[in-house]
């Protein structure tokens, strides 16, 4: 099995919402882009959340728009052996130090997990620190998760609550 590594975090000091996946799939790794598999609905879902069409933009522009809206990206798994792209095939994993990243970004108020594996592993990594944030468990944007797009979008639209200008006032207090 091949050793696969995540990408660097996409965050800045204005990040208020951190979206965490598990580990990039093969197509994303091949193009070196978060959610680079064109069948993955992440960019379409985020377009609905922020009200701007991200899909036609080039990758750097997509990342810039997310950052301007206070949204950061990273993965829970730093590296792992995995055949293919399914989370169920992740073996011998090493998690990212989410706690260190979060301590360096005091404006983050909410953490959204893109899929069950990201949520399960991420909550273990965060431990008690998870209580300092609004935790949002999202249905995976992956094509492997066969929930209807409309149902995924309905859940993802809840992220808007954490992007409002007054999100710091309604966010978890630390």
VEXBA-297277 format. One line per field, with one value per atom (N, C-alpha, C, CB): chain; atom name; y, z, x. Coordinates in steps of 0.05 Angstrom, whole numbers, padded with zeros to 5 digits, always signed. Glycine has a CB too. Layout:
N
mol [A / ...] .
atom [CA / ...] .
yy [Y / ...] .
zz [Z / ...] .
xx [X / ...] .
//
This chain:
174
mol [A / A / A / A / A / A / A / A / A / A / A / A / A / A / A / A / A / A / A / A / A / A / A / A / A / A / A / A / A / A / A / A / A / A / A / A / A / A / A / A / A / A / A / A / A / A / A / A / A / A / A / A / A / A / A / A / A / A / A / A / A / A / A / A / A / A / A / A / A / A / A / A / A / A / A / A / A / A / A / A / A / A / A / A / A / A / A / A / A / A / A / A / A / A / A / A / A / A / A / A / A / A / A / A / A / A / A / A / A / A / A / A / A / A / A / A / A / A / A / A / A / A / A / A / A / A / A / A / A / A / A / A / A / A / A / A / A / A / A / A / A / A / A / A / A / A / A / A / A / A / A / A / A / A / A / A / A / A / A / A / A / A / A / A / A / A / A / A / A / A / A / A / A / A / A / A / A / A / A / A / A / A / A / A / A / A / A / A / A / A / A / A / A / A / A / A / A / A / A / A / A / A / A / A / A / A / A / A / A / A / A / A / A / A / A / A / A / A / A / A / A / A / A / A / A / A / A / A / A / A / A / A / A / A / A / A / A / A / A / A / A / A / A / A / A / A / A / A / A / A / A / A / A / A / A / A / A / A / A / A / A / A / A / A / A / A / A / A / A / A / A / A / A / A / A / A / A / A / A / A / A / A / A / A / A / A / A / A / A / A / A / A / A / A / A / A / A / A / A / A / A / A / A / A / A / A / A / A / A / A / A / A / A / A / A / A / A / A / A / A / A / A / A / A / A / A / A / A / A / A / A / A / A / A / A / A / A / A / A / A / A / A / A / A / A / A / A / A / A / A / A / A / A / A / A / A / A / A / A / A / A / A / A / A / A / A / A / A / A / A / A / A / A / A / A / A / A / A / A / A / A / A / A / A / A / A / A / A / A / A / A / A / A / A / A / A / A / A / A / A / A / A / A / A / A / A / A / A / A / A / A / A / A / A / A / A / A / A / A / A / A / A / A / A / A / A / A / A / A / A / A / A / A / A / A / A / A / A / A / A / A / A / A / A / A / A / A / A / A / A / A / A / A / A / A / A / A / A / A / A / A / A / A / A / A / A / A / A / A / A / A / A / A / A / A / A / A / A / A / A / A / A / A / A / A / A / A / A / A / A / A / A / A / A / A / A / A / A / A / A / A / A / A / A / A / A / A / A / A / A / A / A / A / A / A / A / A / A / A / A / A / A / A / A / A / A / A / A / A / A / A / A / A / A / A / A / A / A / A / A / A / A / A / A / A / A / A / A / A / A / A / A / A / A / A / A / A / A / A / A / A / A / A / A / A / A / A / A / A / A / A / A / A / A / A / A / A / A / A / A / A / A / A / A / A / A / A / A / A / A / A / A / A / A / A / A / A / A / A / A / A / A / A / A / A / A / A / A / A / A / A / A / A / A / A / A / A / A / A / A / A / A / A / A / A / A / A / A / A / A / A / A / A / A / A / A / A / A / A / A / A / A / A / A / A / A / A / A / A / A / A / A / A / A / A / A / A / A / A / A / A / A / A / A / A / A / A / A / A / A / A / A / A / A / A / A / A / A / A / A / A / A / A / A / A / A / A / A / A / A / A / A / A / A / A / A] .
atom [N / CA / C / CB / N / CA / C / CB / N / CA / C / CB / N / CA / C / CB / N / CA / C / CB / N / CA / C / CB / N / CA / C / CB / N / CA / C / CB / N / CA / C / CB / N / CA / C / CB / N / CA / C / CB / N / CA / C / CB / N / CA / C / CB / N / CA / C / CB / N / CA / C / CB / N / CA / C / CB / N / CA / C / CB / N / CA / C / CB / N / CA / C / CB / N / CA / C / CB / N / CA / C / CB / N / CA / C / CB / N / CA / C / CB / N / CA / C / CB / N / CA / C / CB / N / CA / C / CB / N / CA / C / CB / N / CA / C / CB / N / CA / C / CB / N / CA / C / CB / N / CA / C / CB / N / CA / C / CB / N / CA / C / CB / N / CA / C / CB / N / CA / C / CB / N / CA / C / CB / N / CA / C / CB / N / CA / C / CB / N / CA / C / CB / N / CA / C / CB / N / CA / C / CB / N / CA / C / CB / N / CA / C / CB / N / CA / C / CB / N / CA / C / CB / N / CA / C / CB / N / CA / C / CB / N / CA / C / CB / N / CA / C / CB / N / CA / C / CB / N / CA / C / CB / N / CA / C / CB / N / CA / C / CB / N / CA / C / CB / N / CA / C / CB / N / CA / C / CB / N / CA / C / CB / N / CA / C / CB / N / CA / C / CB / N / CA / C / CB / N / CA / C / CB / N / CA / C / CB / N / CA / C / CB / N / CA / C / CB / N / CA / C / CB / N / CA / C / CB / N / CA / C / CB / N / CA / C / CB / N / CA / C / CB / N / CA / C / CB / N / CA / C / CB / N / CA / C / CB / N / CA / C / CB / N / CA / C / CB / N / CA / C / CB / N / CA / C / CB / N / CA / C / CB / N / CA / C / CB / N / CA / C / CB / N / CA / C / CB / N / CA / C / CB / N / CA / C / CB / N / CA / C / CB / N / CA / C / CB / N / CA / C / CB / N / CA / C / CB / N / CA / C / CB / N / CA / C / CB / N / CA / C / CB / N / CA / C / CB / N / CA / C / CB / N / CA / C / CB / N / CA / C / CB / N / CA / C / CB / N / CA / C / CB / N / CA / C / CB / N / CA / C / CB / N / CA / C / CB / N / CA / C / CB / N / CA / C / CB / N / CA / C / CB / N / CA / C / CB / N / CA / C / CB / N / CA / C / CB / N / CA / C / CB / N / CA / C / CB / N / CA / C / CB / N / CA / C / CB / N / CA / C / CB / N / CA / C / CB / N / CA / C / CB / N / CA / C / CB / N / CA / C / CB / N / CA / C / CB / N / CA / C / CB / N / CA / C / CB / N / CA / C / CB / N / CA / C / CB / N / CA / C / CB / N / CA / C / CB / N / CA / C / CB / N / CA / C / CB / N / CA / C / CB / N / CA / C / CB / N / CA / C / CB / N / CA / C / CB / N / CA / C / CB / N / CA / C / CB / N / CA / C / CB / N / CA / C / CB / N / CA / C / CB / N / CA / C / CB / N / CA / C / CB / N / CA / C / CB / N / CA / C / CB / N / CA / C / CB / N / CA / C / CB / N / CA / C / CB / N / CA / C / CB / N / CA / C / CB / N / CA / C / CB / N / CA / C / CB / N / CA / C / CB / N / CA / C / CB / N / CA / C / CB / N / CA / C / CB / N / CA / C / CB / N / CA / C / CB / N / CA / C / CB / N / CA / C / CB / N / CA / C / CB / N / CA / C / CB / N / CA / C / CB / N / CA / C / CB / N / CA / C / CB / N / CA / C / CB / N / CA / C / CB / N / CA / C / CB / N / CA / C / CB / N / CA / C / CB / N / CA / C / CB / N / CA / C / CB / N / CA / C / CB / N / CA / C / CB / N / CA / C / CB / N / CA / C / CB / N / CA / C / CB / N / CA / C / CB / N / CA / C / CB / N / CA / C / CB / N / CA / C / CB / N / CA / C / CB / N / CA / C / CB / N / CA / C / CB] .
yy [-00024 / +00000 / +00025 / +00000 / +00044 / +00069 / +00088 / +00083 / +00102 / +00122 / +00148 / +00127 / +00159 / +00183 / +00204 / +00178 / +00229 / +00252 / +00273 / +00263 / +00287 / +00309 / +00334 / +00315 / +00354 / +00379 / +00397 / +00393 / +00419 / +00439 / +00452 / +00461 / +00462 / +00475 / +00501 / +00482 / +00507 / +00533 / +00549 / +00528 / +00566 / +00582 / +00609 / +00567 / +00628 / +00653 / +00663 / +00674 / +00686 / +00696 / +00704 / +00719 / +00706 / +00712 / +00687 / +00730 / +00664 / +00639 / +00637 / +00615 / +00634 / +00630 / +00602 / +00650 / +00589 / +00562 / +00545 / +00563 / +00522 / +00504 / +00479 / +00497 / +00472 / +00448 / +00427 / +00454 / +00405 / +00383 / +00358 / +00376 / +00349 / +00324 / +00302 / +00325 / +00279 / +00257 / +00257 / +00229 / +00250 / +00249 / +00251 / +00222 / +00267 / +00270 / +00244 / +00289 / +00241 / +00217 / +00218 / +00215 / +00197 / +00194 / +00216 / +00168 / +00223 / +00244 / +00271 / +00246 / +00277 / +00302 / +00303 / +00306 / +00280 / +00279 / +00282 / +00252 / +00271 / +00272 / +00301 / +00255 / +00317 / +00345 / +00364 / +00352 / +00354 / +00371 / +00393 / +00382 / +00385 / +00404 / +00392 / +00413 / +00407 / +00398 / +00393 / +00419 / +00370 / +00363 / +00366 / +00381 / +00355 / +00356 / +00336 / +00352 / +00317 / +00298 / +00313 / +00272 / +00316 / +00332 / +00320 / +00334 / +00294 / +00282 / +00289 / +00251 / +00299 / +00307 / +00334 / +00310 / +00336 / +00359 / +00382 / +00351 / +00380 / +00400 / +00429 / +00395 / +00434 / +00461 / +00471 / +00463 / +00453 / +00461 / +00467 / +00438 / +00450 / +00455 / +00481 / +00431 / +00486 / +00511 / +00535 / +00511 / +00532 / +00553 / +00561 / +00545 / +00541 / +00546 / +00559 / +00520 / +00551 / +00562 / +00591 / +00547 / +00599 / +00627 / +00644 / +00628 / +00632 / +00647 / +00657 / +00670 / +00645 / +00652 / +00626 / +00668 / +00627 / +00603 / +00598 / +00606 / +00577 / +00571 / +00551 / +00559 / +00535 / +00513 / +00523 / +00498 / +00545 / +00554 / +00568 / +00572 / +00575 / +00589 / +00570 / +00602 / +00581 / +00564 / +00559 / +00577 / +00539 / +00530 / +00552 / +00507 / +00567 / +00588 / +00608 / +00602 / +00615 / +00633 / +00622 / +00641 / +00596 / +00583 / +00585 / +00553 / +00580 / +00581 / +00610 / +00571 / +00629 / +00657 / +00665 / +00676 / +00656 / +00663 / +00650 / +00653 / +00625 / +00613 / +00629 / +00584 / +00636 / +00651 / +00678 / +00655 / +00691 / +00717 / +00715 / +00730 / +00691 / +00686 / +00673 / +00668 / +00672 / +00662 / +00631 / +00672 / +00618 / +00588 / +00577 / +00578 / +00559 / +00545 / +00516 / +00549 / +00503 / +00475 / +00460 / +00471 / +00436 / +00418 / +00390 / +00426 / +00371 / +00343 / +00334 / +00325 / +00314 / +00303 / +00285 / +00287 / +00269 / +00250 / +00263 / +00225 / +00263 / +00274 / +00256 / +00280 / +00230 / +00211 / +00183 / +00211 / +00166 / +00139 / +00122 / +00139 / +00096 / +00078 / +00073 / +00051 / +00074 / +00070 / +00061 / +00095 / +00040 / +00031 / +00045 / +00000 / +00059 / +00074 / +00099 / +00056 / +00107 / +00132 / +00129 / +00150 / +00105 / +00102 / +00105 / +00074 / +00119 / +00122 / +00095 / +00140 / +00077 / +00050 / +00035 / +00033 / +00044 / +00032 / +00045 / +00031 / +00065 / +00079 / +00061 / +00106 / +00058 / +00041 / +00056 / +00014 / +00048 / +00060 / +00090 / +00048 / +00102 / +00131 / +00146 / +00139 / +00171 / +00191 / +00216 / +00196 / +00225 / +00248 / +00274 / +00248 / +00295 / +00322 / +00332 / +00341 / +00351 / +00363 / +00386 / +00372 / +00379 / +00399 / +00419 / +00385 / +00409 / +00426 / +00449 / +00409 / +00443 / +00464 / +00485 / +00452 / +00475 / +00493 / +00511 / +00478 / +00500 / +00515 / +00536 / +00497 / +00529 / +00548 / +00572 / +00535 / +00568 / +00590 / +00607 / +00578 / +00599 / +00613 / +00620 / +00597 / +00641 / +00647 / +00655 / +00669 / +00662 / +00670 / +00646 / +00688 / +00622 / +00599 / +00594 / +00573 / +00592 / +00587 / +00561 / +00610 / +00551 / +00527 / +00509 / +00534 / +00483 / +00463 / +00444 / +00446 / +00442 / +00425 / +00401 / +00440 / +00377 / +00353 / +00343 / +00331 / +00340 / +00331 / +00301 / +00343 / +00289 / +00260 / +00248 / +00248 / +00223 / +00209 / +00202 / +00185 / +00193 / +00186 / +00210 / +00173 / +00233 / +00257 / +00265 / +00280 / +00263 / +00270 / +00252 / +00270 / +00226 / +00207 / +00210 / +00178 / +00211 / +00214 / +00242 / +00209 / +00262 / +00289 / +00295 / +00309 / +00284 / +00288 / +00274 / +00278 / +00252 / +00238 / +00255 / +00210 / +00267 / +00284 / +00308 / +00292 / +00320 / +00345 / +00339 / +00359 / +00317 / +00310 / +00332 / +00308 / +00340 / +00360 / +00387 / +00363 / +00392 / +00418 / +00421 / +00420 / +00399 / +00401 / +00417 / +00373 / +00417 / +00432 / +00462 / +00425 / +00472 / +00500 / +00511 / +00506 / +00493 / +00501 / +00490 / +00490 / +00503 / +00491 / +00469 / +00512 / +00445 / +00422 / +00416 / +00397 / +00414 / +00408 / +00383 / +00433 / +00363 / +00338 / +00339 / +00313 / +00340 / +00342 / +00316 / +00363 / +00311 / +00288 / +00292 / +00283 / +00271 / +00273 / +00284 / +00246 / +00301 / +00311 / +00291 / +00338 / +00270 / +00249 / +00235 / +00229 / +00228 / +00212 / +00184 / +00209 / +00175 / +00149 / +00150 / +00140 / +00174 / +00177 / +00183 / +00200 / +00165 / +00166 / +00181 / +00138 / +00196 / +00213 / +00232 / +00228 / +00237 / +00256 / +00283 / +00259 / +00296 / +00322 / +00342 / +00333 / +00342 / +00361 / +00357 / +00358 / +00333 / +00327 / +00336 / +00298 / +00332 / +00341 / +00372 / +00332 / +00385 / +00414 / +00425 / +00424 / +00413 / +00422 / +00422 / +00405 / +00402 / +00400 / +00420 / +00371 / +00423 / +00441 / +00470 / +00437 / +00477 / +00505 / +00514 / +00508 / +00496 / +00504 / +00518 / +00479 / +00514 / +00528 / +00558 / +00519 / +00568 / +00597 / +00610 / +00602 / +00595 / +00605 / +00613 / +00585 / +00600 / +00604 / +00623 / +00578 / +00634 / +00653 / +00681 / +00644 / +00684 / +00711 / +00730 / +00709 / +00755 / +00776 / +00775 / +00803 / +00766 / +00766 / +00738 / +00775 / +00721 / +00693 / +00692 / +00677 / +00712 / +00712 / +00715 / +00734 / +00731 / +00735 / +00710 / +00758 / +00694 / +00671 / +00645 / +00668 / +00648 / +00624 / +00615 / +00630 / +00592 / +00582 / +00601 / +00553 / +00605 / +00623 / +00606 / +00638 / +00617 / +00603 / +00618 / +00598] .
zz [+00000 / +00000 / +00000 / +00024 / -00014 / -00018 / +00006 / -00044 / +00014 / +00035 / +00022 / +00049 / +00033 / +00023 / +00044 / +00013 / +00036 / +00054 / +00048 / +00054 / +00068 / +00064 / +00054 / +00090 / +00047 / +00039 / +00063 / +00018 / +00059 / +00080 / +00086 / +00072 / +00110 / +00116 / +00100 / +00146 / +00093 / +00080 / +00101 / +00053 / +00115 / +00136 / +00137 / +00164 / +00151 / +00157 / +00184 / +00134 / +00193 / +00219 / +00220 / +00227 / +00196 / +00196 / +00194 / +00172 / +00194 / +00192 / +00217 / +00189 / +00211 / +00233 / +00233 / +00230 / +00209 / +00206 / +00193 / +00189 / +00206 / +00195 / +00185 / +00215 / +00160 / +00148 / +00146 / +00120 / +00159 / +00160 / +00146 / +00189 / +00126 / +00113 / +00127 / +00083 / +00116 / +00127 / +00115 / +00122 / +00089 / +00075 / +00045 / +00081 / +00030 / +00002 / -00013 / -00012 / -00031 / -00048 / -00071 / -00060 / -00085 / -00106 / -00127 / -00120 / -00136 / -00157 / -00146 / -00167 / -00121 / -00109 / -00106 / -00081 / -00098 / -00095 / -00122 / -00082 / -00143 / -00170 / -00180 / -00189 / -00174 / -00184 / -00162 / -00192 / -00138 / -00116 / -00109 / -00123 / -00106 / -00099 / -00079 / -00124 / -00059 / -00041 / -00059 / -00019 / -00055 / -00069 / -00099 / -00059 / -00109 / -00137 / -00155 / -00141 / -00143 / -00158 / -00167 / -00141 / -00192 / -00203 / -00196 / -00233 / -00187 / -00178 / -00149 / -00181 / -00134 / -00107 / -00108 / -00091 / -00091 / -00092 / -00073 / -00085 / -00062 / -00042 / -00053 / -00034 / -00077 / -00087 / -00094 / -00112 / -00103 / -00108 / -00082 / -00124 / -00062 / -00036 / -00023 / -00017 / -00025 / -00013 / -00029 / -00013 / -00055 / -00071 / -00060 / -00101 / -00052 / -00041 / -00014 / -00039 / +00002 / +00029 / +00028 / +00044 / +00010 / +00010 / -00010 / +00005 / -00028 / -00047 / -00071 / -00034 / -00076 / -00100 / -00114 / -00091 / -00140 / -00156 / -00156 / -00185 / -00143 / -00141 / -00163 / -00114 / -00173 / -00191 / -00216 / -00200 / -00229 / -00253 / -00247 / -00269 / -00223 / -00216 / -00217 / -00189 / -00222 / -00219 / -00189 / -00233 / -00184 / -00157 / -00138 / -00156 / -00145 / -00126 / -00120 / -00138 / -00140 / -00135 / -00116 / -00162 / -00119 / -00100 / -00072 / -00108 / -00068 / -00041 / -00030 / -00041 / -00047 / -00039 / -00030 / -00062 / -00045 / -00039 / -00012 / -00061 / -00007 / +00019 / +00041 / +00020 / +00038 / +00060 / +00064 / +00052 / +00043 / +00046 / +00061 / +00018 / +00060 / +00074 / +00102 / +00057 / +00110 / +00137 / +00139 / +00156 / +00116 / +00116 / +00110 / +00094 / +00127 / +00124 / +00118 / +00149 / +00107 / +00100 / +00111 / +00069 / +00119 / +00126 / +00128 / +00153 / +00135 / +00139 / +00166 / +00117 / +00176 / +00202 / +00200 / +00213 / +00179 / +00176 / +00161 / +00160 / +00174 / +00162 / +00140 / +00183 / +00147 / +00127 / +00136 / +00125 / +00116 / +00121 / +00096 / +00127 / +00100 / +00078 / +00070 / +00085 / +00044 / +00034 / +00005 / +00037 / +00000 / -00028 / -00037 / -00030 / -00059 / -00070 / -00053 / -00070 / -00053 / -00041 / -00018 / -00061 / -00012 / +00008 / +00036 / +00005 / +00053 / +00081 / +00095 / +00096 / +00088 / +00101 / +00096 / +00091 / +00076 / +00070 / +00083 / +00040 / +00099 / +00113 / +00134 / +00126 / +00133 / +00151 / +00161 / +00138 / +00185 / +00196 / +00194 / +00181 / +00203 / +00200 / +00222 / +00201 / +00215 / +00235 / +00231 / +00230 / +00253 / +00251 / +00252 / +00274 / +00240 / +00242 / +00271 / +00221 / +00279 / +00306 / +00304 / +00317 / +00304 / +00302 / +00325 / +00301 / +00348 / +00372 / +00369 / +00397 / +00358 / +00354 / +00334 / +00345 / +00312 / +00292 / +00304 / +00268 / +00318 / +00330 / +00350 / +00343 / +00365 / +00385 / +00370 / +00403 / +00346 / +00331 / +00316 / +00311 / +00316 / +00301 / +00320 / +00277 / +00336 / +00356 / +00346 / +00373 / +00321 / +00310 / +00302 / +00287 / +00302 / +00295 / +00317 / +00290 / +00309 / +00328 / +00322 / +00327 / +00297 / +00290 / +00273 / +00274 / +00277 / +00262 / +00249 / +00280 / +00223 / +00208 / +00197 / +00184 / +00202 / +00193 / +00168 / +00215 / +00146 / +00121 / +00120 / +00097 / +00131 / +00131 / +00159 / +00111 / +00161 / +00187 / +00196 / +00185 / +00178 / +00186 / +00197 / +00163 / +00183 / +00192 / +00219 / +00171 / +00223 / +00249 / +00271 / +00247 / +00266 / +00287 / +00295 / +00277 / +00276 / +00282 / +00293 / +00257 / +00282 / +00290 / +00319 / +00272 / +00327 / +00355 / +00374 / +00358 / +00366 / +00384 / +00387 / +00372 / +00364 / +00365 / +00383 / +00337 / +00380 / +00395 / +00425 / +00383 / +00431 / +00459 / +00471 / +00475 / +00496 / +00510 / +00496 / +00538 / +00480 / +00466 / +00447 / +00450 / +00438 / +00420 / +00433 / +00414 / +00459 / +00473 / +00471 / +00502 / +00461 / +00457 / +00431 / +00459 / +00414 / +00387 / +00382 / +00366 / +00363 / +00351 / +00333 / +00336 / +00337 / +00320 / +00302 / +00338 / +00276 / +00256 / +00241 / +00236 / +00242 / +00228 / +00201 / +00245 / +00179 / +00153 / +00138 / +00136 / +00122 / +00104 / +00085 / +00089 / +00079 / +00061 / +00034 / +00059 / +00024 / -00003 / -00024 / -00006 / -00016 / -00033 / -00050 / -00017 / -00075 / -00091 / -00079 / -00119 / -00061 / -00048 / -00029 / -00034 / -00019 / -00001 / -00019 / +00020 / -00021 / -00041 / -00032 / -00049 / -00011 / -00003 / -00026 / +00023 / -00031 / -00052 / -00048 / -00053 / -00070 / -00068 / -00052 / -00096 / -00057 / -00043 / -00013 / -00053 / -00004 / +00024 / +00035 / +00030 / +00020 / +00028 / +00031 / +00008 / +00010 / +00010 / +00034 / -00016 / +00040 / +00063 / +00089 / +00067 / +00093 / +00117 / +00115 / +00120 / +00092 / +00089 / +00092 / +00062 / +00085 / +00087 / +00116 / +00076 / +00136 / +00164 / +00170 / +00182 / +00152 / +00157 / +00156 / +00136 / +00142 / +00140 / +00167 / +00123 / +00186 / +00213 / +00226 / +00230 / +00218 / +00230 / +00214 / +00233 / +00192 / +00176 / +00177 / +00147 / +00192 / +00194 / +00207 / +00211 / +00202 / +00213 / +00243 / +00203 / +00255 / +00285 / +00295 / +00295 / +00279 / +00288 / +00312 / +00265 / +00317 / +00340 / +00365 / +00339 / +00363 / +00386 / +00392 / +00381 / +00371 / +00376 / +00378 / +00353 / +00373 / +00374 / +00402 / +00360 / +00405 / +00431 / +00444 / +00429 / +00468 / +00483 / +00494 / +00506 / +00492 / +00504 / +00527 / +00482] .
xx [+00017 / +00000 / +00018 / -00019 / +00008 / +00023 / +00019 / +00015 / +00041 / +00039 / +00029 / +00067 / +00007 / -00005 / -00004 / -00034 / +00001 / +00003 / -00018 / +00031 / -00026 / -00045 / -00031 / -00060 / -00046 / -00036 / -00032 / -00055 / -00018 / -00015 / -00042 / +00006 / -00046 / -00071 / -00074 / -00073 / -00098 / -00105 / -00120 / -00122 / -00106 / -00117 / -00102 / -00115 / -00115 / -00101 / -00113 / -00104 / -00104 / -00112 / -00142 / -00095 / -00155 / -00183 / -00201 / -00189 / -00190 / -00206 / -00224 / -00187 / -00250 / -00270 / -00281 / -00292 / -00280 / -00292 / -00270 / -00318 / -00264 / -00245 / -00259 / -00223 / -00257 / -00269 / -00247 / -00282 / -00252 / -00232 / -00242 / -00225 / -00226 / -00232 / -00215 / -00225 / -00215 / -00200 / -00171 / -00213 / -00169 / -00144 / -00150 / -00128 / -00136 / -00142 / -00143 / -00122 / -00161 / -00163 / -00143 / -00191 / -00141 / -00121 / -00122 / -00123 / -00146 / -00149 / -00140 / -00178 / -00147 / -00138 / -00108 / -00151 / -00096 / -00067 / -00054 / -00059 / -00066 / -00054 / -00053 / -00070 / -00073 / -00074 / -00064 / -00102 / -00058 / -00048 / -00068 / -00021 / -00093 / -00114 / -00133 / -00130 / -00141 / -00163 / -00187 / -00169 / -00200 / -00224 / -00221 / -00247 / -00199 / -00192 / -00207 / -00163 / -00220 / -00237 / -00262 / -00244 / -00266 / -00288 / -00315 / -00286 / -00316 / -00341 / -00347 / -00339 / -00327 / -00331 / -00347 / -00304 / -00367 / -00385 / -00377 / -00413 / -00353 / -00344 / -00347 / -00316 / -00336 / -00336 / -00364 / -00318 / -00381 / -00409 / -00424 / -00424 / -00419 / -00431 / -00422 / -00425 / -00396 / -00386 / -00396 / -00355 / -00401 / -00413 / -00440 / -00415 / -00455 / -00482 / -00479 / -00498 / -00460 / -00457 / -00450 / -00435 / -00431 / -00422 / -00437 / -00393 / -00452 / -00468 / -00452 / -00481 / -00429 / -00413 / -00405 / -00387 / -00405 / -00398 / -00368 / -00409 / -00360 / -00331 / -00322 / -00326 / -00339 / -00332 / -00317 / -00356 / -00326 / -00311 / -00284 / -00328 / -00279 / -00254 / -00231 / -00256 / -00207 / -00183 / -00178 / -00158 / -00162 / -00158 / -00148 / -00138 / -00127 / -00118 / -00140 / -00094 / -00156 / -00178 / -00199 / -00191 / -00204 / -00223 / -00214 / -00227 / -00188 / -00177 / -00178 / -00148 / -00172 / -00173 / -00201 / -00164 / -00221 / -00249 / -00256 / -00269 / -00248 / -00254 / -00242 / -00244 / -00216 / -00203 / -00216 / -00173 / -00225 / -00238 / -00265 / -00243 / -00276 / -00301 / -00296 / -00319 / -00271 / -00266 / -00265 / -00285 / -00262 / -00263 / -00235 / -00283 / -00227 / -00201 / -00205 / -00184 / -00184 / -00185 / -00161 / -00187 / -00165 / -00143 / -00155 / -00129 / -00138 / -00146 / -00138 / -00134 / -00153 / -00147 / -00123 / -00172 / -00121 / -00099 / -00076 / -00108 / -00052 / -00028 / -00017 / -00007 / -00016 / -00007 / -00016 / +00024 / -00019 / -00029 / -00023 / -00059 / -00023 / -00022 / -00051 / -00008 / -00056 / -00084 / -00083 / -00101 / -00097 / -00101 / -00127 / -00103 / -00125 / -00148 / -00154 / -00172 / -00179 / -00187 / -00207 / -00198 / -00216 / -00236 / -00225 / -00250 / -00239 / -00230 / -00228 / -00249 / -00245 / -00244 / -00218 / -00268 / -00202 / -00177 / -00153 / -00173 / -00158 / -00136 / -00124 / -00146 / -00097 / -00082 / -00058 / -00074 / -00048 / -00023 / -00023 / +00001 / -00044 / -00046 / -00031 / -00076 / -00024 / -00014 / -00031 / +00017 / -00042 / -00060 / -00044 / -00080 / -00056 / -00045 / -00050 / -00058 / -00033 / -00036 / -00056 / -00008 / -00081 / -00102 / -00101 / -00129 / -00094 / -00093 / -00074 / -00086 / -00050 / -00030 / -00041 / -00003 / -00052 / -00063 / -00084 / -00074 / -00103 / -00125 / -00115 / -00145 / -00095 / -00084 / -00071 / -00063 / -00062 / -00049 / -00069 / -00029 / -00095 / -00116 / -00139 / -00126 / -00137 / -00156 / -00184 / -00146 / -00187 / -00213 / -00231 / -00210 / -00220 / -00236 / -00256 / -00219 / -00281 / -00303 / -00318 / -00323 / -00314 / -00329 / -00311 / -00354 / -00315 / -00300 / -00321 / -00281 / -00319 / -00337 / -00322 / -00351 / -00332 / -00320 / -00334 / -00320 / -00319 / -00330 / -00330 / -00314 / -00351 / -00354 / -00349 / -00335 / -00359 / -00358 / -00330 / -00374 / -00313 / -00286 / -00271 / -00270 / -00273 / -00260 / -00270 / -00265 / -00296 / -00308 / -00299 / -00338 / -00300 / -00293 / -00264 / -00298 / -00246 / -00217 / -00211 / -00201 / -00223 / -00218 / -00226 / -00231 / -00249 / -00258 / -00239 / -00286 / -00228 / -00208 / -00183 / -00201 / -00174 / -00150 / -00155 / -00141 / -00178 / -00184 / -00189 / -00208 / -00200 / -00206 / -00224 / -00180 / -00217 / -00233 / -00233 / -00222 / -00213 / -00212 / -00236 / -00185 / -00248 / -00271 / -00294 / -00282 / -00296 / -00316 / -00314 / -00317 / -00291 / -00286 / -00297 / -00257 / -00308 / -00317 / -00345 / -00297 / -00358 / -00382 / -00372 / -00400 / -00381 / -00374 / -00397 / -00366 / -00391 / -00411 / -00403 / -00414 / -00420 / -00415 / -00430 / -00424 / -00415 / -00427 / -00428 / -00412 / -00448 / -00447 / -00424 / -00473 / -00409 / -00386 / -00393 / -00372 / -00376 / -00379 / -00369 / -00365 / -00358 / -00346 / -00367 / -00331 / -00360 / -00379 / -00384 / -00368 / -00366 / -00370 / -00394 / -00345 / -00400 / -00423 / -00448 / -00418 / -00466 / -00487 / -00512 / -00495 / -00511 / -00534 / -00540 / -00528 / -00565 / -00573 / -00560 / -00603 / -00553 / -00540 / -00557 / -00534 / -00583 / -00601 / -00599 / -00630 / -00597 / -00595 / -00568 / -00600 / -00547 / -00521 / -00521 / -00498 / -00532 / -00533 / -00549 / -00545 / -00571 / -00587 / -00570 / -00612 / -00554 / -00537 / -00514 / -00526 / -00502 / -00479 / -00488 / -00466 / -00512 / -00521 / -00521 / -00550 / -00522 / -00520 / -00493 / -00522 / -00473 / -00448 / -00451 / -00427 / -00472 / -00476 / -00479 / -00501 / -00490 / -00494 / -00467 / -00508 / -00446 / -00420 / -00402 / -00406 / -00414 / -00399 / -00410 / -00399 / -00432 / -00444 / -00424 / -00471 / -00427 / -00409 / -00408 / -00418 / -00430 / -00430 / -00425 / -00457 / -00412 / -00407 / -00389 / -00394 / -00372 / -00355 / -00373 / -00334 / -00394 / -00412 / -00428 / -00430 / -00435 / -00451 / -00435 / -00471 / -00409 / -00391 / -00386 / -00366 / -00374 / -00367 / -00346 / -00355 / -00350 / -00331 / -00308 / -00346 / -00284 / -00261 / -00251 / -00239] .
//
